[in-house]
Amino acid sequence: MGLRIILAGVVVVGATLCGKALSDAARQRASALGTLVEDVKRLRVHMVSMFEPVPDSLARAESPLLRQVGEGMRGGLSAGEAWAQVRRGRSFRAGPGNVLLREDREALDRLFGKLGESGRESQEVLLSGTAEQLERLEAAAREKAGAAERLYVTLGLLVGLLLAVIVI
């Protein structure tokens, strides 16, 4: 009987941890969006206020996606072409890009489609608008991540308890 109780406890803990692991994707998306927001704000300062070239500004980014775009631009591509190349790449699908949803990618598509192609005022408007849009997406993602974590952890705990009752 003691072994069954220990096994039941392990099952409950394991199922709860599985529920927590299921909620990680939503939390990773919120974190990735937060990094992108800070990077876009920093990009605005470096490009608009400090007159730094786009590839150099992108090289300072925390997000590997933005750094890869900067590398592509240093290779002679426009921002839009470099972003398209990053999106097609394996590192996008297997790396930080895999947590981004369609609306996140669309916001970045609009940014890179016009980045570096107009005057300073237009770039400031573009970067400010993108930062605001990404902030809204991040807030929604954080809210969704909290709800997903509560749901999946509770569900995992309940499934674990159900299995424990069956074992005992």
Backbone as a ProteinNet text record, in pm:
[ID]
protein_1_A
[PRIMARY]
MGLRIILAGVVVVGATLCGKALSDAARQRASALGTLVEDVKRLRVHMVSMFEPVPDSLARAESPLLRQVGEGMRGGLSAGEAWAQVRRGRSFRAGPGNVLLREDREALDRLFGKLGESGRESQEVLLSGTAEQLERLEAAAREKAGAAERLYVTLGLLVGLLLAVIVI
[TERTIARY]
82.8	0	87.6	197.2	286.5	347.6	380.8	438	336.2	210	105	86.3	95.7	80.8	197.2	316.8	433.9	417	375.5	352.4	244.2	138.9	31.3	85	169.3	229.6	317.4	395.4	481.5	396.5	287.1	198.5	137.6	93.1	31.8	134	254	358	396.5	412.6	450.2	345	219.5	111.8	103.1	125.6	124.1	238	355.8	470.1	448.5	380.8	347	254.7	159.3	71	147.2	244.2	327.5	408.3	461.9	540.3	455.3	329.9	240.5	215.2	223.4	196.9	320.4	433.7	558	555.2	491.1	490.7	428.6	320.1	256.5	347.2	415.6	507.5	628.1	675.5	789.3	751.1	628.9	583.7	582	528.5	523.1	664.2	754.6	893.4	959	936.6	993.6	938.5	809.1	749.1	803.9	825.5	884.8	1023	1101.3	1235.1	1225.5	1132	1113.9	1070.3	983.6	939.6	1059.2	1139.9	1257.4	1355.3	1371.3	1462.4	1412.8	1282.9	1228.4	1241.9	1219.2	1237.6	1383.7	1473.8	1617	1656.9	1597.5	1623.2	1581.3	1466.7	1419.8	1520.1	1571.5	1668.8	1795	1848.1	1973.7	1958.8	1848.1	1831	1788.5	1688.6	1629	1708.1	1746	1813.9	1964.3	2022.5	2168.2	2214.5	2120.2	2149.7	2239.9	2219.1	2299.1	2238.7	2320.7	2266.8	2185.1	2086.4	1996	2070.9	2164.6	2232	2308.5	2369.7	2441.6	2346.2	2231.5	2131.1	2075.1	2051.1	1999	2101.4	2229	2334.1	2333.1	2278	2272.3	2151.9	2065.3	1939.8	1963.6	1874	1875.7	1818.6	1719.6	1652.4	1741.7	1762.3	1842	1777.8	1645.8	1578.7	1622.9	1624.8	1664.6	1813	1894	2038.1	2060.6	1984.5	1997.6	1956.9	1854.7	1814.7	1928.7	1990.7	2104.3	2219.3	2245.1	2351.7	2318.2	2191.6	2149.7	2163.7	2133.8	2147.4	2294.2	2379.9	2523.3	2571.6	2499.5	2531.8	2472.9	2410.2	2359.4	2209.4	2137.4	1992.5	1921.2	1801	1717.2	1662.6	1601.1	1544.5	1436.3	1350.6	1244.4	1298.4	1400.7	1461.4	1531.6	1601	1671.1	1571.2	1459	1356.4	1293.8	1267	1211.3	1308.2	1435.8	1537.6	1540.4	1530.1	1528.2	1404.3	1289.9	1165.6	1169	1237.8	1247.4	1349.2	1437.4	1546.8	1502.6	1582.3	1553.1	1561	1652.7	1667.7	1543.4	1464.9	1340.9	1238.3	1221.3	1120.6	1161.8	1290.4	1336.4	1382.8	1388.3	1440.6	1335.7	1374.5	1284.5	1160.3	1162.5	1046.5	932	959.4	855.2	746.1	770.4	667.9	581.2	619.5	544.8	420.8	311.6	187.4	181.2	80.5	66.6	63.9	-11.6	-20.2	113.2	193.9	327.4	415.7	411.3	492.7	446.9	315.4	264.3	312.3	318.7	369.9	515.7	593.4	734.1	747.7	657.4	657.7	639.8	543	519	640.6	702	820.4	932.9	968.5	1083.8	1053.6	926.1	890.8	921.2	926.5	947.8	1071.7	1139.3	1252.3	1368.1	1415.6	1531.3	1502.7	1375.4	1342.2	1280.2	1277.3	1216.8	1290.3	1237.3	1301	1290.9	1358.5	1368.1	1231.5	1145.8	1013.8	929	933.5	857.4	908.8	1039.2	1098	1057.4	1052.5	1010.8	865.8	779.6	638.5	627.7	701.1	699.4	745.2	856.4	911.5	822.3	768.2	678.9	551.1	494.8	373.8	396.4	510.5	542.4	561.6	630.6	652.7	518.7	427.4	295.5	216.9	222.9	150.9	208.8	340.9	404.1	375.4	364.7	329.4	189.4	96.5	-39.9	-40.1	34.6	42.7	108.4	209.9	277.6	183.3	107.1	13.3	-89.9	-141.2	-237.6	-172	-47.1	24.5	51.2	85.8	109.5	-19.2	-129.1	-257.9	-294.3	-274.7	-304.6	-211.6	-85.5	9.9	-30.5	-76.2	-121.7	-241.9	-336.5	-455.9	-418.7	-329.9	-288	-215.1	-132	-59.2	-155.8	-251.3	-348.9	-428.5	-470.7	-551.7	-474.1	-355	-280.4	-226.2	-185.4	-137	-253	-367.9	-486	-529.7	-531.6	-569.7	-471.8	-342.6	-242.4	-260.4	-287.5	-309.9	-432.4	-540.2	-662.3	-641.7	-573.1	-544.9	-455.8	-358.4	-270.8	-348.1	-440.2	-522	-612.4	-666.7	-751.2	-669	-549.5	-464.3	-421.9	-400.2	-363.3	-476.3	-598.4	-714.6	-722.9	-695.7	-699.2	-590.9	-470.1	-358.7	-386.8	-445	-472.4	-597.6
-119.5	0	126.5	125.3	240.8	272.8	167.8	187.7	252.9	214.1	272.8	422.2	457.4	597.9	680.3	626.7	695.3	710.3	603.4	607.9	710.9	715.5	812.8	955.2	978.9	1111.4	1150.4	1055.2	1081.2	1112.3	1039.8	1062.7	1202.1	1244.5	1376.7	1486.6	1474.1	1574	1575.3	1458.8	1450.4	1510.9	1482.9	1537.6	1689.6	1738.3	1883.7	1950.2	1889.6	1945.1	1939.5	1836	1829.4	1944.7	1975.3	2088.4	2219.7	2235	2356.5	2365.5	2253.3	2252.9	2290.3	2249.4	2283.3	2433.9	2503	2646.9	2728.7	2664.3	2736.2	2810.8	2758.9	2823.6	2962.6	2976.7	3107.4	3205.1	3157.9	3243.2	3281.4	3189.7	3219.3	3324.2	3318.9	3419.1	3556.9	3565.8	3694.7	3749	3662.4	3704.3	3751.3	3677.8	3716.5	3851.3	3873.6	4001.6	4114.9	4088.3	4190.2	4231.1	4133.8	4163	4244	4208.1	4282.2	4426.7	4447	4582.8	4667.8	4615.1	4690.5	4715	4617.1	4632.6	4739.5	4742.4	4841.7	4982.1	4994.7	5125.1	5169.2	5075.5	5105.7	5139.6	5068.9	5094.6	5237.1	5279.5	5415.8	5518.5	5497.2	5591.3	5594.8	5478.8	5474.1	5527.9	5497.3	5541.1	5687.3	5725.3	5857.8	5964.7	5935.9	6037.4	6040.7	5923.3	5916.5	5900.5	5894.9	5884.6	5765.3	5656	5535.9	5457.4	5397.5	5316.5	5197.1	5157.1	5049.3	4921	4871.9	4747	4755.8	4870.3	4887.4	4889.3	4953.7	4957.3	4818	4742.5	4606.8	4514.4	4541.2	4458	4467.1	4574.2	4592.8	4523.9	4466.7	4409.6	4287.4	4270.9	4151.2	4031.1	4057.5	3951	3898	3767.4	3711.2	3734.2	3747.5	3772.5	3906.5	4009.9	4141.5	4145	4076	4071.1	4001.7	3896.1	3826.6	3916.5	3999.6	4094.4	4192.8	4240.3	4331.2	4268.4	4141.1	4070.8	4061.5	4033.9	4027.2	4161.6	4268.7	4402.9	4437.4	4390.5	4413.4	4339.6	4234.5	4159.6	4221.6	4337.9	4408.1	4398.6	4329.7	4317.1	4436.8	4463.4	4563.5	4499.4	4580.9	4527.5	4423.5	4452.7	4358.9	4227.9	4237.5	4116	4034.8	4104.3	4034.4	3966.1	4034	3974.8	3852.9	3862.9	3748.3	3630.6	3658.6	3553	3489.6	3572.2	3520.5	3434.5	3480.1	3404	3269.4	3262.2	3134.9	3041	3094	3015	2914.6	2813.5	2707.5	2759.5	2853.4	2904.6	2980.9	3033.9	3103.4	3002.9	2894.6	2794.5	2712.9	2689.7	2606.8	2691.7	2821.2	2908.4	3003.5	3129.7	3226	3258.7	3236.8	3268.1	3169.4	3052.3	2950.4	2982.7	3075.8	3110.3	3228.1	3293.4	3409.1	3365.2	3433	3405.9	3489	3463.7	3532.5	3684.3	3733.8	3879.6	3940	3862.7	3909.7	3922.9	3820.3	3821.2	3931.3	3954.3	4060	4197.9	4221.5	4349.9	4367.7	4260.5	4267.6	4279.3	4216	4229.8	4377.1	4443.9	4586.3	4670.7	4641	4716.4	4702.6	4580.5	4558.6	4592.5	4595	4634.3	4780.4	4863.6	5007.5	5060.3	4976	5022.1	5068	5188.4	5241.4	5295.5	5307.6	5348	5486.8	5561.7	5694.9	5787.7	5908.1	6008.1	5978.6	6060.3	6042.2	6044.6	6138.7	6149.4	6025.3	5979	5858.8	5736.4	5728.4	5615.5	5619.9	5741.2	5754.2	5710.6	5751	5710.4	5558.6	5502.8	5358.2	5281.7	5324.3	5254.2	5271.6	5391.5	5414.6	5331.7	5330.8	5252.5	5103.6	5055.6	4913.4	4879.8	4967.5	4943.3	4937.3	5028.9	5028.6	4902.1	4861.1	4740	4617.7	4609.2	4495.5	4497.1	4616.2	4625.3	4570	4604	4550.8	4397.7	4348.4	4203.4	4135.7	4201.3	4145.4	4140.1	4247.4	4249.6	4137.6	4119.9	4011.8	3875.5	3862.6	3734.9	3704.1	3805.1	3783.5	3741.4	3804.2	3767.7	3623.3	3590.7	3455.2	3352.9	3390.6	3298.8	3269.5	3373	3352.3	3259.6	3281.8	3196.5	3053.4	3040	2905.6	2832.4	2905.3	2840.1	2790.7	2875.8	2832.2	2712.2	2718.5	2610.5	2479.8	2482.5	2358.7	2299.6	2384.4	2331.8	2267.6	2335.4	2278.2	2149.6	2149.4	2029.3	1915	1947.3	1845.4	1788.9	1877.3	1833.1	1742.3	1780.9	1699.1	1563.1	1560.8	1432.7	1347.7	1411	1338	1280.4	1358.7	1309.1	1194.6	1206.2	1098.8	970.1	982.2	864.2	808.6	898.1	852.5	772.6	818.7	746.4	608	602.1	473.6	379.9	436.4	354.6	301.6	385	345.1	264.4
0	0	0	76	83	-52.6	-129.2	-262.4	-357	-343.6	-426.7	-395.5	-269.1	-230.7	-286.4	-278.7	-334.4	-485.4	-552.4	-696.4	-730.9	-653.4	-676.3	-662.5	-562.4	-544.7	-662	-711.5	-827.1	-950.1	-968.1	-1082.4	-1074.3	-956.7	-940.6	-972.5	-917.5	-941.8	-1090.2	-1148.8	-1290.1	-1381	-1355.5	-1438.1	-1422.6	-1302.3	-1279.5	-1355.4	-1351.8	-1425.5	-1576.2	-1623.4	-1766.7	-1804.2	-1718.6	-1742.8	-1748	-1659.5	-1659.1	-1787.7	-1833.7	-1957.4	-2078.2	-2079.1	-2190.2	-2200.4	-2088.6	-2090.4	-2128.5	-2147.1	-2177.4	-2310.1	-2412.3	-2544	-2536.1	-2463.8	-2449.8	-2375.9	-2275.3	-2199.1	-2285.4	-2368.4	-2456.7	-2560.2	-2610.6	-2707	-2642.1	-2521.1	-2452.2	-2428.6	-2392.7	-2370.2	-2500	-2608.6	-2738.2	-2783.4	-2762.8	-2800.2	-2714.1	-2585.9	-2498.5	-2545.3	-2586.6	-2639.4	-2767.4	-2854.5	-2979.8	-2954.3	-2855.8	-2822.6	-2781.7	-2691.7	-2646	-2760.6	-2846	-2960.3	-3057.8	-3083.5	-3176.3	-3115.9	-2986.6	-2921.2	-2929.2	-2904.9	-2913.1	-3057.1	-3151.4	-3292.8	-3329.5	-3276.8	-3302.6	-3249.9	-3131	-3074.5	-3159.2	-3193	-3268.6	-3410.4	-3474.6	-3613.9	-3623.6	-3544.6	-3559	-3483.9	-3361.1	-3280.3	-3303.2	-3324.8	-3336.9	-3481.9	-3575.9	-3719.7	-3752.8	-3683.5	-3707.3	-3823.3	-3909.1	-4019.2	-3966.9	-4045.2	-4003.6	-3967.3	-4050.9	-4015.1	-3882.5	-3856.4	-3729.5	-3611.5	-3630.7	-3524.2	-3496.9	-3602.8	-3586	-3521.1	-3542.3	-3482.6	-3330.5	-3274.8	-3129.3	-3065	-3145.1	-3094.7	-3006.9	-2910.7	-2825.3	-2901	-2984.3	-3057.3	-3169.7	-3173.4	-3282.7	-3419.6	-3424.1	-3551.4	-3609.6	-3527.1	-3574.7	-3609.8	-3531.4	-3564	-3698.1	-3726.9	-3855	-3971.1	-3951	-4055.1	-4079.6	-3970.9	-3985.4	-4061.6	-4035.1	-4107.8	-4256.9	-4286.6	-4426.1	-4495.9	-4422.7	-4480.4	-4504.2	-4417.5	-4439.5	-4564.2	-4601.2	-4722.6	-4848.7	-4835.8	-4953.1	-4975.8	-4889.4	-4905.2	-4842.6	-4889.2	-4821.9	-4693.6	-4608.4	-4484.4	-4514	-4611.9	-4648.5	-4702.9	-4788	-4844	-4735.2	-4645.8	-4537	-4444	-4414.5	-4329	-4396.2	-4525.9	-4599	-4594.3	-4606.4	-4599.4	-4459.5	-4356.8	-4219	-4197.5	-4246.1	-4229	-4299.1	-4413.2	-4486	-4422	-4340.6	-4285.2	-4180.6	-4167.3	-4070	-3927	-3901.4	-3765.6	-3720.7	-3814.8	-3779.3	-3728	-3803.2	-3766.7	-3645.7	-3629.6	-3518.2	-3400.8	-3418.7	-3314.2	-3261.1	-3243.7	-3179.6	-3260.9	-3389.9	-3472.8	-3457.7	-3403.5	-3395.9	-3294.1	-3201.6	-3103.2	-3147.8	-3257.2	-3303.9	-3381.9	-3355.8	-3428	-3555.4	-3637.1	-3764.5	-3747.3	-3647.7	-3630.3	-3585.3	-3513.2	-3474	-3597.9	-3681.5	-3804	-3899.5	-3904.8	-3992.6	-3948.2	-3817.2	-3766.3	-3806.9	-3798.5	-3838	-3989.7	-4063.8	-4210.8	-4250	-4184.7	-4214.6	-4177.5	-4064.9	-4022.5	-4123.9	-4155.5	-4242.6	-4388.5	-4425.7	-4560.9	-4589.8	-4485.2	-4503.6	-4431.4	-4355.7	-4275.2	-4363.2	-4336	-4405.8	-4545	-4580.6	-4717.1	-4727.4	-4618.6	-4624.9	-4528.2	-4512.5	-4429.2	-4280.5	-4205.7	-4060.7	-3992.3	-4029.2	-3966.1	-3995.1	-4117.5	-4154.3	-4079.1	-4062.4	-3989.4	-3842.2	-3785.8	-3645.7	-3627.7	-3720.3	-3715.9	-3730.5	-3825.2	-3848.4	-3723.8	-3665.5	-3548.9	-3426.4	-3407.2	-3293.3	-3307.5	-3426.5	-3449.8	-3430.3	-3477	-3461	-3313.4	-3240.5	-3096.9	-3023	-3055.7	-2991.4	-3024.8	-3150.9	-3190.6	-3120.6	-3115.3	-3048.1	-2898.1	-2838.9	-2696.6	-2671.2	-2760.4	-2745.7	-2759.6	-2858.2	-2877.1	-2756.5	-2701.1	-2582.8	-2463.1	-2440.7	-2328.1	-2341.8	-2462.8	-2486	-2465.8	-2510.4	-2495.5	-2348.7	-2269.8	-2126.5	-2056	-2093.4	-2034.6	-2071.6	-2198.5	-2245.3	-2178.9	-2159.6	-2095.4	-1951.7	-1880	-1742.1	-1736.7	-1826.7	-1830.9	-1870.5	-1968	-2012	-1900.3	-1827	-1717.7	-1610.3	-1571.9	-1471.6	-1521.5	-1647.1	-1703.8	-1708.8	-1768.4	-1789.4	-1659.7	-1567.4	-1438.5	-1363.2	-1362.5	-1295.2	-1363.3	-1493.2	-1567.9	-1539.8	-1539.7	-1508.3	-1369.1	-1273.4	-1135.4	-1127.2	-1193.8	-1190.2	-1255.8	-1367.3	-1433.6	-1343.2	-1280.2	-1187.9	-1069.9	-1015.2	-905.7	-950	-1071	-1125.3	-1139.2	-1193.6	-1207.6	-1071.2	-975.3	-841	-777.4	-797.4	-742.3	-808.7	-938.3	-1007.5	-955.9	-930.3	-882.1	-741.8	-657.9	-518.5	-519.2
[MASK]
++++++++++++++++++++++++++++++++++++++++++++++++++++++++++++++++++++++++++++++++++++++++++++++++++++++++++++++++++++++++++++++++++++++++++++++++++++++++++++++++++++++++

